[in-house]
């Protein structure tokens, strides 16, 4: 959702605002300007590469879309290509973007283990994997992922999957934390599976946010952080970047956390094709 024209400035502005985790993917088709923004941002702030945590992702292919699953060799080649586009020697976390590799899933995972052993990826993980996909790795006797990046917000809480991940020591990383906002993905081309009912409930968290004197975005991001999730807000606005980073001047009380726990509506909606973990 960040174009090549905006990515470099967005990344350098985020680093200036204090962000230290940059998340990208080959599937976003903006790795080169993201890499330029990282270089620009680090230089402007007098920071080193070690001060930044960069996540990249392998697009595994998807036979349903006429896209053949990548082999292990192609997985390693694709990581090398991402590093080249980003202008980096390594990424801190490399993820398989979805479980669409099918019969090549384990081959792709073994390739990620090779990438970790070579130092090209400090940590490795998956995204949009469910219990069945994680169990496949365990059944093969392979090391489990360090993280699983999934859609998480009060309307898609995935308690069963999170419990399964916790049993295997897999850290949750939340994307699309701001789905409930009325301003989330309203521009042309920003398709999703968000229902009309959800869109009508765009101010569901307004009163609770007012109670804490914060924005609804801050409330939703704080919910994720307070639950122990890494969160990945996207913004092109430096003022909102600063606001989204200000999550530690307040905490959500136990009663409100309990109320938010009752708001689960099931599957994620960030992908127009439906929840990719299914």
C-alpha positions in Angstrom: 0.0 0.0 0.0 3.1 2.3 -0.1 4.1 3.2 -3.7 7.6 3.4 -5.1 7.1 7.2 -5.2 6.4 7.4 -1.5 8.4 4.5 0.0 11.8 6.2 0.4 10.5 9.3 2.1 8.1 7.2 4.3 11.0 5.0 5.5 13.4 7.8 6.2 10.7 9.8 8.0 9.8 6.8 10.1 13.4 6.3 11.1 13.6 10.0 12.0 10.5 9.6 14.1 12.1 6.8 16.1 10.9 3.6 14.3 13.4 0.8 14.3 11.5 -2.0 12.7 10.9 -1.8 9.0 8.7 -4.5 7.3 8.7 -5.1 3.6 8.3 -8.0 1.1 9.1 -8.9 -2.4 5.4 -9.0 -3.0 5.1 -5.3 -2.2 7.3 -4.4 -5.2 8.9 -1.5 -3.4 12.1 -3.0 -1.9 14.5 -0.7 -3.8 13.0 2.5 -2.5 12.6 1.0 0.9 16.3 0.2 0.8 17.0 3.8 -0.3 14.9 5.1 2.6 16.8 2.9 5.1 20.1 4.2 3.8 18.9 7.8 3.9 17.3 7.5 7.3 20.3 5.8 8.9 22.7 8.4 7.5 20.5 11.3 8.6 20.2 10.1 12.1 23.8 8.9 12.5 22.7 5.3 13.0 24.3 2.1 11.9 22.7 -0.9 10.3 22.7 -2.7 13.6 20.3 -0.1 15.0 17.5 -1.3 12.7 15.4 -4.5 12.5 14.5 -5.2 8.9 11.9 -7.9 8.0 11.6 -9.2 4.4 9.4 -11.9 2.9 9.6 -14.6 0.3 6.6 -14.8 -2.1 6.2 -18.6 -2.1 4.1 -18.8 -5.3 0.5 -19.8 -5.4 -0.8 -22.4 -7.9 -4.3 -21.1 -7.5 -3.2 -17.9 -9.1 -1.2 -19.6 -11.8 2.1 -18.9 -9.9 4.2 -22.0 -9.4 5.6 -22.6 -5.9 9.3 -21.8 -5.5 11.8 -24.5 -5.0 14.4 -24.4 -2.3 17.0 -23.1 -4.8 14.6 -20.4 -6.0 13.9 -19.4 -2.4 17.5 -18.8 -1.8 17.8 -16.9 -5.0 14.8 -14.7 -4.1 16.3 -13.8 -0.8 19.5 -12.8 -2.5 17.5 -10.7 -4.9 15.7 -9.0 -2.0 18.9 -8.3 -0.3 20.3 -6.8 -3.5 17.2 -4.6 -4.0 17.3 -3.5 -0.3 21.1 -2.8 -0.5 21.6 -5.0 2.7 23.9 -7.8 3.6 21.3 -9.5 5.8 17.8 -9.1 7.1 16.9 -9.5 10.7 13.9 -11.6 9.9 12.9 -13.5 6.7 9.4 -14.8 6.4 7.5 -17.1 4.0 4.7 -14.7 3.1 1.9 -17.3 3.1 1.4 -21.1 3.1 0.7 -21.2 -0.6 3.8 -23.2 -1.4 1.8 -26.4 -1.0 4.0 -29.4 -1.6 7.0 -27.1 -1.7 6.3 -25.7 1.8 8.9 -27.8 3.6 11.4 -27.4 0.9 11.0 -23.6 1.2 11.3 -23.9 5.0 14.5 -25.9 4.7 15.9 -23.2 2.4 15.1 -20.6 5.1 17.1 -22.7 7.6 20.0 -22.5 5.1 19.7 -18.8 4.8 19.8 -18.5 8.6 22.9 -20.7 8.8 24.6 -18.5 6.2 23.8 -15.3 8.1 21.7 -13.8 5.4 18.7 -14.0 7.7 19.3 -13.6 11.4 15.9 -15.0 12.3 13.4 -16.9 10.2 9.6 -17.3 10.3 6.4 -17.5 8.4 3.3 -15.4 7.8 -0.3 -16.4 7.5 0.4 -20.0 8.6 -2.2 -21.8 10.7 -2.0 -24.7 13.1 -1.9 -27.3 10.3 1.0 -25.6 8.5 3.0 -25.2 11.7 2.3 -28.9 12.6 3.7 -29.9 9.2 7.1 -28.3 10.2 7.0 -30.0 13.6 6.1 -33.4 12.1 9.1 -33.1 9.8 11.4 -32.7 12.8 12.5 -29.3 11.7 13.2 -26.3 13.9 10.1 -24.2 14.3 9.7 -20.6 13.1 10.8 -17.8 15.3 7.7 -15.8 14.4 4.4 -15.9 12.6 3.1 -12.6 11.2 -0.8 -12.7 11.1 -3.7 -10.3 11.0 -4.5 -9.4 14.6 -6.9 -6.8 16.0 -9.9 -6.9 18.3 -12.1 -8.1 15.4 -9.8 -10.9 14.5 -8.1 -12.3 17.6 -7.2 -15.9 16.6 -7.0 -17.3 20.1 -6.6 -20.9 19.1 -3.7 -20.1 16.7 -2.0 -17.9 19.2 -2.2 -20.6 21.9 -0.7 -23.1 19.5 2.1 -20.7 18.6 2.8 -20.1 22.3 3.2 -23.8 22.9 5.9 -23.9 20.2 7.6 -20.6 21.2 6.6 -18.8 18.1 6.3 -15.0 18.5 3.2 -13.3 17.1 3.7 -10.2 14.8 0.5 -8.3 14.1 -0.4 -6.7 10.8 -3.4 -4.6 9.8 -3.9 -3.7 13.5 -6.0 -0.7 12.4 -8.7 -2.6 10.4 -11.6 -1.3 12.7 -10.9 2.4 11.8 -13.3 4.1 9.5 -10.2 5.6 7.7 -8.6 2.1 7.0 -8.2 1.4 3.3 -10.7 3.9 1.9 -8.7 4.9 -1.2 -9.3 3.5 -4.7 -7.4 0.3 -5.2 -7.1 -0.5 -1.5 -9.4 -3.5 -1.6 -10.1 -5.8 1.4 -12.7 -8.2 2.6 -14.0 -5.7 5.2 -17.8 -6.1 5.4 -20.3 -3.3 5.2 -21.2 -4.1 8.8 -17.6 -3.5 9.9 -17.5 -0.3 7.9 -20.6 0.9 9.6 -18.9 0.3 13.0 -16.0 2.5 12.2 -16.2 4.4 15.5 -16.6 1.3 17.7 -13.5 2.3 19.7 -14.0 6.1 19.8 -15.4 6.3 23.3 -12.7 4.0 24.8 -10.0 6.1 23.1 -11.4 9.3 24.5 -11.3 7.8 28.0 -7.5 7.5 27.7 -7.1 10.7 25.8 -5.6 9.0 22.8 -6.5 8.3 19.2 -8.4 5.2 18.1 -5.3 4.1 16.3 -3.2 4.4 19.4 -5.8 2.4 21.4 -5.7 -0.4 18.8 -1.9 -0.5 18.6 -1.7 -0.4 22.4 -4.1 -3.4 22.5 -1.6 -5.4 20.4 1.4 -4.3 22.4 -0.3 -5.0 25.7 -1.1 -8.5 24.4 2.5 -9.1 23.6 2.4 -8.6 19.9 4.9 -6.7 17.7 2.7 -4.3 15.7 3.3 -2.8 12.2 1.4 0.4 11.6 1.6 2.0 8.2 1.5 5.7 7.6 2.8 8.3 5.2 2.0 11.1 7.6 4.9 12.1 10.0 2.5 13.4 12.6 0.6 10.1 12.6 3.9 8.2 12.7 4.8 10.0 15.9 1.4 9.4 17.3 1.4 5.7 16.5 4.8 5.4 18.2 3.5 7.0 21.4 2.0 3.8 23.0 3.7 3.8 26.4 2.2 6.9 28.0 -0.9 5.0 28.8 -2.2 1.4 29.3 -5.6 -0.1 28.8 -7.2 -1.1 32.1 -8.3 -4.7 32.8 -12.0 -4.0 32.3 -11.5 -2.6 28.9 -9.1 -5.4 27.8 -11.7 -7.9 28.9 -14.4 -6.0 26.9 -12.2 -5.9 23.8 -11.6 -9.7 24.2 -15.4 -10.1 23.6 -15.3 -8.3 20.2 -13.8 -11.0 18.1 -15.5 -11.5 14.8 -13.4 -14.3 13.4 -11.4 -14.3 10.2 -9.1 -11.5 9.0 -10.2 -9.2 6.3 -7.0 -7.5 5.1 -6.7 -9.7 2.0 -9.5 -9.2 -0.5 -9.4 -12.9 -1.3 -10.2 -13.7 2.4 -8.1 -14.7 5.4 -4.9 -16.2 3.9 -4.3 -18.3 7.0 -7.3 -20.5 6.1 
